Amino acid sequence: MDIEAERDLLKDEYGNYYVVSYATKDSLTVVNAALYHAFNQELTDDFVAEVKRKYPKGVAVGVYFADLVHEQIEKLEDPEFRGHIYDLNEVRKEYDIHLKPIYHNSLHL
């Protein structure tokens, strides 16, 4: 497995996706993918304008970040795109996994 931080996704048995936020040769730090995007997006006027362009009738903020993950999944499923989606249980056989919880102070992204 050639897992690269901020490129590849991991998927668990429940259908949840995780971004690898940090990788060494034997361990990975992973964060829920939608939360990863949410905690790395600064709330600016430009961001609000982008969301309004994408969703002119309004949308819950979480939908925007979930859609970012969906777009990343589509890219990773394209054989011409660099990166992969790995099964979390398979990855656990080769790497020590550090799953970050969902509250801000613990993410350290």
Backbone as ProteinMPNN parsed JSONL, in Angstrom:
{"seq_chain_A": "MDIEAERDLLKDEYGNYYVVSYATKDSLTVVNAALYHAFNQELTDDFVAEVKRKYPKGVAVGVYFADLVHEQIEKLEDPEFRGHIYDLNEVRKEYDIHLKPIYHNSLHL", "coords_chain_A": {"N_chain_A": [[0.843, -1.188, 0.0], [0.542, 2.153, -0.875], [0.071, 4.652, 0.756], [-0.831, 7.99, 0.947], [-0.73, 11.041, 2.706], [-3.447, 13.327, 2.851], [-4.225, 12.771, 0.277], [-5.241, 10.158, -0.238], [-8.144, 8.167, 0.611], [-9.74, 6.429, 3.308], [-12.027, 3.818, 3.909], [-14.552, 2.699, 6.058], [-16.332, -0.198, 7.429], [-18.899, 0.704, 7.659], [-19.372, 2.532, 5.737], [-18.277, 5.018, 6.101], [-16.005, 7.656, 5.369], [-12.547, 8.502, 5.545], [-9.96, 10.903, 5.825], [-6.511, 10.733, 5.394], [-4.603, 12.395, 7.5], [-2.02, 12.571, 8.369], [0.948, 10.771, 7.791], [3.24, 8.144, 8.41], [5.872, 5.725, 7.907], [4.814, 3.543, 9.231], [2.487, 4.265, 10.574], [-0.722, 5.916, 10.638], [-2.579, 8.913, 10.806], [-5.931, 9.566, 10.988], [-8.932, 11.241, 9.974], [-12.405, 11.877, 10.064], [-13.697, 12.401, 6.87], [-15.492, 14.49, 5.966], [-15.502, 16.155, 8.208], [-12.815, 16.778, 8.301], [-12.538, 18.424, 6.027], [-14.295, 20.461, 6.802], [-13.059, 21.555, 9.079], [-10.831, 22.621, 7.98], [-11.507, 24.716, 6.441], [-11.722, 28.104, 6.12], [-14.012, 30.45, 7.357], [-15.065, 32.748, 5.328], [-16.0, 35.69, 3.42], [-15.648, 35.073, 0.723], [-15.807, 32.279, 0.771], [-18.484, 31.917, 1.601], [-19.758, 33.089, -0.597], [-18.971, 31.267, -2.585], [-20.326, 28.927, -1.734], [-22.962, 29.825, -1.968], [-23.093, 30.181, -4.731], [-22.842, 27.546, -5.593], [-25.016, 26.341, -4.377], [-27.688, 27.748, -4.918], [-30.255, 27.895, -3.794], [-29.929, 27.643, -1.13], [-28.472, 25.751, 1.577], [-27.69, 23.288, 4.05], [-24.763, 23.611, 5.983], [-23.214, 21.31, 6.418], [-23.873, 19.693, 4.236], [-22.495, 20.821, 2.109], [-19.811, 20.181, 2.795], [-19.955, 17.384, 2.876], [-20.518, 16.938, 0.198], [-18.073, 17.752, -0.885], [-16.485, 15.613, -0.103], [-17.758, 13.573, -1.543], [-17.122, 14.402, -4.155], [-14.358, 14.055, -4.044], [-14.264, 11.277, -3.725], [-15.316, 10.456, -6.22], [-13.242, 11.342, -7.914], [-11.109, 9.751, -6.989], [-12.031, 7.261, -7.702], [-11.701, 7.256, -10.397], [-9.606, 5.806, -12.709], [-7.551, 7.235, -13.875], [-6.833, 9.179, -12.134], [-4.593, 10.131, -9.587], [-4.204, 8.339, -6.641], [-6.087, 6.55, -4.071], [-8.862, 4.652, -2.692], [-8.925, 3.064, 0.262], [-9.665, 0.084, 2.11], [-10.431, 0.357, 5.438], [-10.108, -1.677, 7.398], [-8.331, -3.41, 6.118], [-6.123, -1.758, 5.86], [-5.448, -1.44, 8.513], [-4.081, -3.776, 9.025], [-1.513, -3.297, 8.183], [-0.733, -0.828, 9.147], [-0.463, 1.266, 12.052], [-3.238, 2.769, 13.314], [-4.403, 5.977, 14.03], [-7.175, 7.328, 15.006], [-8.751, 10.335, 14.873], [-10.895, 12.063, 17.098], [-14.063, 13.901, 16.881], [-14.086, 16.533, 17.829], [-12.916, 19.91, 17.84], [-10.457, 20.709, 19.251], [-8.954, 18.405, 19.293], [-8.131, 17.777, 16.758], [-5.83, 18.891, 15.486], [-4.874, 19.635, 12.897]], "CA_chain_A": [[0.0, 0.0, 0.0], [1.269, 3.424, -0.949], [-0.901, 5.614, 1.264], [-0.276, 9.335, 1.046], [-1.56, 11.974, 3.474], [-4.258, 14.326, 2.158], [-4.546, 12.321, -1.072], [-6.026, 8.939, -0.217], [-9.231, 8.014, 1.57], [-9.994, 5.116, 3.876], [-13.469, 3.596, 4.071], [-14.826, 1.647, 7.036], [-17.407, -1.137, 7.09], [-20.182, 1.393, 7.729], [-19.456, 3.479, 4.627], [-17.681, 6.303, 6.456], [-14.729, 7.928, 4.717], [-11.57, 9.197, 6.37], [-8.783, 11.468, 5.178], [-5.257, 10.521, 6.099], [-4.074, 13.739, 7.724], [-0.588, 12.46, 8.618], [1.385, 9.404, 7.533], [4.637, 7.723, 8.498], [5.977, 4.411, 7.258], [4.068, 2.494, 9.929], [1.267, 4.729, 11.241], [-1.54, 6.915, 9.955], [-3.574, 9.661, 11.56], [-7.08, 9.721, 10.1], [-10.014, 12.096, 10.447], [-13.6, 11.809, 9.232], [-13.403, 13.238, 5.698], [-16.29, 15.725, 5.943], [-14.996, 17.002, 9.29], [-11.498, 17.259, 7.88], [-12.758, 19.588, 5.15], [-14.958, 21.529, 7.56], [-12.119, 22.188, 10.0], [-9.752, 23.239, 7.206], [-12.105, 25.788, 5.622], [-11.933, 29.347, 6.848], [-15.289, 31.088, 7.062], [-14.817, 34.075, 4.757], [-17.014, 36.127, 2.455], [-15.432, 34.307, -0.508], [-16.346, 30.939, 0.984], [-19.949, 32.039, 1.592], [-20.142, 33.333, -1.989], [-18.8, 30.006, -3.308], [-21.423, 28.039, -1.356], [-24.195, 30.365, -2.56], [-23.06, 29.88, -6.177], [-23.04, 26.102, -5.775], [-26.345, 25.997, -3.866], [-28.4, 29.036, -4.929], [-31.481, 27.866, -2.985], [-29.551, 27.438, 0.262], [-28.107, 24.385, 1.94], [-27.031, 23.126, 5.341], [-23.316, 23.663, 5.803], [-22.696, 19.951, 6.34], [-24.07, 19.162, 2.882], [-21.378, 21.314, 1.297], [-18.608, 19.407, 3.089], [-20.207, 16.012, 2.427], [-20.36, 16.945, -1.257], [-16.636, 17.782, -1.17], [-16.017, 14.229, 0.026], [-18.29, 12.837, -2.694], [-16.312, 14.786, -5.315], [-13.063, 13.4, -3.885], [-14.493, 9.852, -4.005], [-15.431, 10.305, -7.675], [-11.906, 11.481, -8.503], [-10.299, 8.593, -6.635], [-12.549, 6.098, -8.429], [-11.245, 7.398, -11.78], [-8.282, 5.185, -12.785], [-6.553, 8.19, -14.346], [-6.531, 10.089, -11.038], [-3.618, 9.589, -8.631], [-4.755, 8.127, -5.312], [-6.943, 5.375, -3.914], [-9.709, 4.483, -1.524], [-8.519, 1.807, 0.884], [-10.507, -0.474, 3.163], [-9.821, 0.655, 6.726], [-9.701, -2.918, 8.069], [-7.132, -3.907, 5.431], [-5.037, -0.835, 6.196], [-5.071, -1.733, 9.912], [-3.155, -4.912, 9.031], [-0.173, -2.819, 7.858], [-0.451, 0.453, 9.794], [-1.062, 1.637, 13.321], [-4.192, 3.822, 12.968], [-4.795, 6.932, 15.074], [-8.414, 7.956, 14.563], [-9.0, 11.541, 15.654], [-12.316, 12.302, 17.371], [-14.671, 14.951, 16.068], [-14.086, 17.875, 18.38], [-11.877, 20.756, 17.26], [-9.174, 20.735, 19.945], [-8.206, 17.168, 19.127], [-7.805, 17.493, 15.361], [-4.426, 19.253, 15.218], [-4.623, 19.52, 11.465]], "C_chain_A": [[0.88, 1.24, 0.0], [0.319, 4.538, -0.535], [-0.218, 6.954, 1.482], [-1.255, 10.254, 1.779], [-2.197, 13.005, 2.549], [-4.549, 13.977, 0.694], [-5.544, 11.172, -1.019], [-7.133, 8.999, 0.834], [-9.238, 6.585, 2.095], [-11.494, 5.006, 4.094], [-13.671, 2.472, 5.076], [-16.026, 0.813, 6.614], [-18.787, -0.506, 7.123], [-20.369, 2.396, 6.591], [-18.933, 4.866, 4.95], [-16.322, 6.441, 5.783], [-13.857, 8.771, 5.625], [-10.436, 9.706, 5.499], [-7.577, 11.097, 6.041], [-4.642, 11.906, 6.268], [-2.564, 13.73, 7.964], [-0.196, 11.003, 8.437], [2.88, 9.253, 7.776], [4.698, 6.343, 7.868], [5.167, 3.326, 7.948], [2.825, 2.975, 10.682], [0.585, 5.83, 10.431], [-2.427, 7.61, 10.966], [-4.711, 9.945, 10.6], [-8.187, 10.505, 10.795], [-11.204, 11.882, 9.511], [-13.454, 12.822, 8.1], [-14.2, 14.542, 5.674], [-15.814, 16.686, 7.03], [-13.623, 17.565, 8.954], [-11.648, 18.506, 7.006], [-13.352, 20.755, 5.926], [-13.97, 22.274, 8.46], [-10.924, 22.814, 9.282], [-10.265, 24.36, 6.304], [-12.336, 27.012, 6.494], [-13.249, 29.972, 6.407], [-15.037, 32.53, 6.641], [-15.978, 34.446, 3.844], [-16.878, 35.358, 1.147], [-15.993, 32.894, -0.391], [-17.868, 30.956, 0.925], [-20.437, 32.245, 0.168], [-20.03, 32.056, -2.817], [-19.95, 29.043, -3.013], [-22.729, 28.523, -1.976], [-24.247, 30.135, -4.061], [-23.393, 28.413, -6.424], [-24.449, 25.667, -5.391], [-27.183, 27.269, -3.794], [-29.677, 29.056, -4.088], [-31.187, 27.657, -1.511], [-29.282, 25.974, 0.557], [-27.539, 24.391, 3.362], [-25.524, 23.038, 5.104], [-22.719, 22.261, 5.65], [-22.829, 19.325, 4.965], [-22.915, 19.582, 1.98], [-20.136, 20.447, 1.527], [-18.77, 17.938, 2.717], [-20.058, 15.913, 0.912], [-18.894, 17.047, -1.675], [-16.047, 16.377, -1.093], [-16.493, 13.405, -1.161], [-17.48, 13.149, -3.955], [-14.935, 14.123, -5.248], [-13.182, 11.901, -4.176], [-14.566, 9.624, -5.513], [-14.073, 10.41, -8.354], [-11.07, 10.237, -8.23], [-10.779, 7.311, -7.305], [-12.17, 6.129, -9.903], [-9.825, 6.84, -11.88], [-7.179, 6.143, -13.25], [-6.121, 9.157, -13.25], [-5.579, 9.401, -10.067], [-4.26, 9.494, -7.249], [-5.721, 6.961, -5.297], [-7.868, 5.53, -2.718], [-9.376, 3.094, -0.974], [-9.527, 1.39, 1.938], [-9.783, -0.299, 4.498], [-9.336, -0.605, 7.437], [-8.462, -3.53, 7.436], [-5.92, -3.054, 5.785], [-4.539, -1.108, 7.612], [-4.087, -2.906, 10.01], [-1.713, -4.465, 8.803], [0.236, -1.558, 8.605], [-1.105, 0.526, 11.163], [-1.953, 2.844, 13.014], [-4.507, 4.664, 14.202], [-6.004, 7.688, 14.537], [-8.717, 9.144, 15.462], [-10.495, 11.718, 15.863], [-12.793, 13.596, 16.709], [-14.635, 16.344, 16.672], [-12.787, 18.605, 18.006], [-10.517, 20.638, 17.95], [-8.35, 19.482, 19.735], [-7.706, 16.965, 17.699], [-6.357, 17.798, 15.013], [-4.06, 19.071, 13.756], [-3.688, 20.607, 11.045]], "O_chain_A": [[1.831, 1.352, 0.773], [-0.181, 5.282, -1.379], [0.833, 7.04, 2.117], [-2.455, 10.244, 1.505], [-1.578, 13.487, 1.601], [-5.069, 14.812, -0.046], [-6.578, 11.213, -1.686], [-7.071, 9.763, 1.798], [-8.801, 5.655, 1.417], [-12.153, 5.991, 4.425], [-13.045, 1.418, 4.97], [-16.654, 1.072, 5.588], [-19.752, -1.115, 6.662], [-21.415, 3.038, 6.497], [-19.119, 5.796, 4.165], [-15.583, 5.467, 5.646], [-14.337, 9.628, 6.368], [-10.004, 9.036, 4.56], [-7.637, 11.149, 7.27], [-4.21, 12.52, 5.292], [-1.9, 14.751, 7.787], [-0.914, 10.102, 8.873], [3.678, 10.113, 7.402], [3.696, 5.844, 7.354], [4.857, 2.302, 7.339], [2.174, 2.18, 11.36], [1.212, 6.558, 9.662], [-2.963, 6.976, 11.875], [-4.496, 10.498, 9.522], [-8.357, 10.445, 12.012], [-11.026, 11.724, 8.303], [-13.121, 13.981, 8.348], [-13.635, 15.597, 5.389], [-15.732, 17.893, 6.802], [-13.316, 18.708, 9.292], [-10.972, 19.512, 7.22], [-12.958, 21.904, 5.728], [-14.045, 23.496, 8.582], [-10.096, 23.468, 9.915], [-9.511, 24.89, 5.488], [-13.062, 26.952, 7.487], [-13.555, 30.013, 5.216], [-14.824, 33.411, 7.474], [-16.831, 33.613, 3.536], [-17.885, 35.024, 0.522], [-16.584, 32.374, -1.338], [-18.475, 30.106, 0.273], [-21.43, 31.64, -0.237], [-20.889, 31.783, -3.656], [-20.488, 28.416, -3.926], [-23.521, 27.713, -2.458], [-25.325, 29.916, -4.614], [-24.134, 28.082, -7.349], [-25.012, 24.749, -5.989], [-27.37, 27.816, -2.708], [-30.138, 30.132, -3.705], [-32.115, 27.508, -0.716], [-29.792, 25.08, -0.118], [-26.977, 25.391, 3.809], [-25.08, 22.448, 4.119], [-21.816, 22.056, 4.838], [-21.991, 18.515, 4.567], [-22.419, 18.786, 1.183], [-19.485, 20.027, 0.571], [-17.806, 17.309, 2.281], [-19.535, 14.924, 0.399], [-18.506, 16.494, -2.704], [-15.214, 15.997, -1.916], [-15.725, 12.625, -1.725], [-17.186, 12.245, -4.738], [-14.404, 13.682, -6.267], [-12.297, 11.322, -4.805], [-13.943, 8.695, -6.027], [-13.782, 9.646, -9.274], [-10.399, 9.726, -9.127], [-10.001, 6.369, -7.457], [-12.308, 5.117, -10.591], [-8.923, 7.342, -11.209], [-5.997, 5.875, -13.033], [-5.141, 9.882, -13.421], [-5.745, 8.22, -9.761], [-4.803, 10.479, -6.75], [-6.126, 6.448, -6.34], [-7.689, 6.399, -1.864], [-9.529, 2.085, -1.664], [-10.161, 2.228, 2.578], [-8.653, -0.758, 4.661], [-8.253, -0.599, 8.022], [-7.629, -4.108, 8.134], [-4.823, -3.574, 5.985], [-3.34, -1.017, 7.878], [-3.342, -3.006, 10.985], [-0.782, -5.174, 9.186], [1.424, -1.248, 8.691], [-2.155, -0.069, 11.403], [-1.46, 3.849, 12.5], [-4.832, 4.14, 15.268], [-5.863, 8.587, 13.708], [-8.914, 8.985, 16.667], [-11.28, 11.548, 14.931], [-12.016, 14.295, 16.058], [-15.134, 17.276, 16.042], [-11.722, 18.001, 17.877], [-9.508, 20.478, 17.264], [-7.144, 19.499, 19.98], [-6.92, 16.048, 17.46], [-5.722, 17.018, 14.303], [-3.062, 18.432, 13.424], [-3.337, 20.7, 9.868]]}, "name": "protein", "num_of_chains": 1, "seq": "MDIEAERDLLKDEYGNYYVVSYATKDSLTVVNAALYHAFNQELTDDFVAEVKRKYPKGVAVGVYFADLVHEQIEKLEDPEFRGHIYDLNEVRKEYDIHLKPIYHNSLHL"}
